[in-house]
Amino acid sequence: MKTQADVIVIGAGPGGSAAARYLASEGFDVIALEKAHYPREKVCGDGLTPRAVKELQLIGLPTPREEGWIPNHGLRMVGGGHRLEFPWHDLDA
């Protein structure tokens, strides 16, 4: 098991994984640590905002539809007998 690196990222969720991938692409020796076993349940992991998907694409990660990357057009919240829906804002940049 590798125990030394230039950078050790604690937590391999969306943010940690993106940081580790970006640093590795810049030439750093990176270890990403995660306490859970994959695949894992993650409440907020069933969808990403358009801005988050754009960031993934900016660091070179593909988001192909055939692998389950299905664009959504807004946010739906359901709870307490209520249902609210909001469209995503357009990304200008």
C-alpha positions, 0 to 999 in steps of 0.5 A: 500500500502506498503511504507517501504522496505530494498531496493526500486528499481526505474524502473521495466524494465529488469535491475530493475526487475532483481535487485529486483528479485535477492535482494528478493531472497537474503532475502531483503524486496524489492519494485520495482516502475514503472511509466508505466502500464503493458503491456507497449511498450518498443522499446528494449524489443522485444529481449534480447541478449544471455548474458542478457538471461544468466543473467536471468537464473543465477538468477533463472528466467525460459525462456521456449519456450512455453512462448515465449522465442525464441532464436535468432541468431543475430541482424538485423538493418533496416533503411535508406534503409539499412539492416544489420545483425550480428550474436551473439558471442558465450558465453564462460563463 
